[in-house]
Amino acid sequence: MLLVLIATFFFVTVLSISVNPTIAHIFNSNNTQVWNNTEDNIRIEFGYFPEEPIIDTFTNLAFSITNLRTGDHSAEGIAQVTVTNGQRLFKFSNVSIQNGDFSVDYLFPDDGTHQVLLRLDKNDSINLASFQVFVPHQTPPDLVNNTQNVIIALALFGAVGLITIFIVRR
């Protein structure tokens, strides 16, 4: 019985990690945008996950800063990320950059094109970059036809059922 309980928790944990990745590297070359500053020798790559952001669901905005000539990841610094659609504005201030990579999670409140502005403060320079994210119009989710949601719900119900049986039998 304990083995089934452990297997269920493992299944739910693996499913949760695959649904909500939070690594800082650029995820997908299909939506990667690049900004180069030859004067300061900096290349900034920007990408986001999921590839099609969903309103009111976290989207990971990832940045990778490299030396334009060598391709090596840039050293530490501080970043400020601002997301706007022209009407609303949200800022992530004093984001620490370690080894040239960092990311922030943002909830897009509505559909349309959003601008992601980056201010990068390094020891001897300040760099500004601008990227765009398009959030498609969405209809409310159909939970019955969404296979992934059904699997998650069944796994959670199964885990709760197994825990209840385990507690009652004690």
N, C-alpha and C positions, 0 to 999 in steps of 0.2 A: 504494500500500500504506500509506504514511504517512497519507494522507487517511482511510482506513478506520480506522486505529488512533486517530486524533484524534477521529473521529466516534463511535467506540465509547466512548472515555473521556468525551466530552461527554454521551452518552446515560446512562452510569452515574452521572455526577456530577449531572445534572438529576434522575434518578430518586432518588438518595440525598437530595437537598435536599427533594424533595416528600414523601418518607417521614418525614423528621425535621425539621420546622420548629422553630425556636427563637427566634422573635421574642417580644418582651415584651408587646405589646399583647394585649388580651383577644380571643380567637379567635372565639368562637361565642356568639351571644346565647342559644342554647338552654340553655347551662349556666352563664351568667353569674349571679353572686350579688353583691348590693350591701349594703354596710354604711355607714350614715350616722351621723356624730356632729355634730349641730347646734351643740353647745357649742363645739367646736374648729373648726367649719366645714370638715369633711373628709368626703369621699366616697371609699370604697374599693371598687373593682370587682375581682372575682375570677373567673377562668375557667381552664379546663384543656383541654389537647389531648394525646391524642385525647379525643373526647367520651365514649367508653367506654374507660376505662383498662384496660390489659392487665397482668396480674400479671407481675412481673419484667421489664417493659419501661418505658423512661423515659416519664414523663408530665410535660409542661411545666405548671407551676403559675404562672399569670401574674397580676400585680397592677397596677392602675392607680389612682393617687391623685390626686384633683382637689379643687379648691376647690368647696365645696358651693354657694356662691352664684354664682360666675362661670363655673364649668366649666373654668377653666384648670388645667393640670397643676401639681401641687404641686412645691415646690422639693425640694432634696436632703434626705436623712435617712438613718437606719440602721434596718434591719428585722431582726427575728428571726422565722423561720418554723418552726413546730413541727408535725409531722404525727404523729397518733396514732390508733390504733384501739381504745384502752382497755387494750391489753396491751403494745404496742410503742410506742416514742417515738423520733422522729428530729428533730434540730434543725439548722437552717441559721442560723448566727450571723453577726452583723456584715455583713449583705447591704447593699451600697451602693445607694442609690436615686438615679438620675439622671433629671431631668425628670419625676418622678412615676411612672415605669414600671420594673418589674423582674420577673424570673421566676427560678424555680429548677426543676431537673429532679429528679424523685423516682421511685424504683422502688417501687411498691406491692408488698409481700411476699405479700399474700393478699387474698381477696375480702372484701366487706362494706363497711360505711360507715366512712369515715375522717374525722377532724376535722382541719382545717387552721387552726391558730391563728397569728395575726399580731400581733406587737408592733412598733409603729411609733414610733421615737424621732425627734422633730423638735426644733428649737431650744427651743421653749417648751412642749412637750407630749409626753405618752406616750399612745398610743392602742392599744387592744386590739380585735381583731376575730376572729370565728370563722366558718368556712365548712365545708361538708361535701362530700365526694366519695364517690360510690358506685362501687365496683369490682365488676362483675358476676362471678358464678361462671363459670369457663371450663374447657372441656375442652382437652386438648392439641391444638395446631394440626395440621390436616391439610394438610401441605405440598404434596401433589399437587393438591388442589382449590383451593388458594389462588393465584389467578391472579397476584397481585402478587409473591408469592415465586417463582413459576415464571419470571416475566419477569426478576426480579433475578438469579436463578441462571443463566438462559440468557445474560444480558448479561455476567455475570462470567466464565462459561466461554468465551464468545466472545472477550472481552478477553484472557484468559489464552492462548487458542489463537492469537490474532493476534500477541501478544507472542512466543510460542514460535516461530512461523513466522518472524517478523522476525529473531529472534536466530539461528536455525538458518541462515537464508539469508545472513547476514553472514559 
